[in-house]
């Protein structure tokens, strides 16, 4: 069995020995669309993370039986076309729950706790020249008693909610599917969540219901003291609108780990918005803990091993 991993650089130093034991594994750090079509010609299994699977890709892969997404989201794959061609698609769910929840809370705590401001205050020497022992001009905000609004209450959303409870927060959520499956917390409409939450964190997939969900009008409905965190998918929060809202001081702060185009272009308005001191950006790192990548590799091996060829 021939297995090709078309963008293996995404796995970093994670071991792929379990997958290699299942067949003849060839790994490419990355693949252009043209390279992907050439490299998949003899493959029985294709593993990929961001490579686009479209008609041209499938036309070039007559032996292909299985596509393994090295992650959870499969919006890069034309699933219906794969089904019509008899090519199965398998992703890996829940491997990064703890990792993403931790990253979301890293951002929440950094924003509400002003971590980067305080570090710079000390590093710059301003603290050494301060007339008193505390940065009296920049107090931070306690989370206890505040409202945590979660957009998307799946596995990650539930984990984030549990941590919020430990901080003494009240939890509400908005179901992007329209069905409130979780009965542990109050489900509310989007407008209600925007107006009530002190912290809003996004943990939803990118689809026709969530594309551009948080734009300028929605940001204006938030409290001026509220913060927004997106470790879900790029494009759910409209980047240009968020940059404008931060520059105008409409919300207190935001943090993003995901973007419409990745890596983030140098022309992005978000990079300019960082000058406001209200924005934290991280490089789509939330899923990338050592432990999460080890689980991902193991589950991809299981997807291949349990498939009926």
Buried (B, 14 or more C-beta within 10 A) or exposed (E): BBBBBBBBEBBEEBEBEBBBEBBEBBBBEBBEEEEBBEBBEEBBBBBBBBBEBBEEBBEBBEEBBBBBBBBBBBEBBBBEBBEEBEBBBBBBEEBBBBBBBBBBBBBBBBBBBBBEBBEEBEEEEEBEEBEEEEBEEEEBBEBEEBBBBBBBBBBBBBBBBEBBEEBEBBBBBBBBBEEBEBEEBBBBEBEBBBBBBBBBBBBBBBEEEBEEBBBBEBBBBBBEEBBBBBBBBBBBBBBBBBBBBBBEEBBBBBBBBBBBEEEBEEEBBBBEBBEBEBBBBBEBBBBBBEEBBBBBBBBBBBBBEEBEE
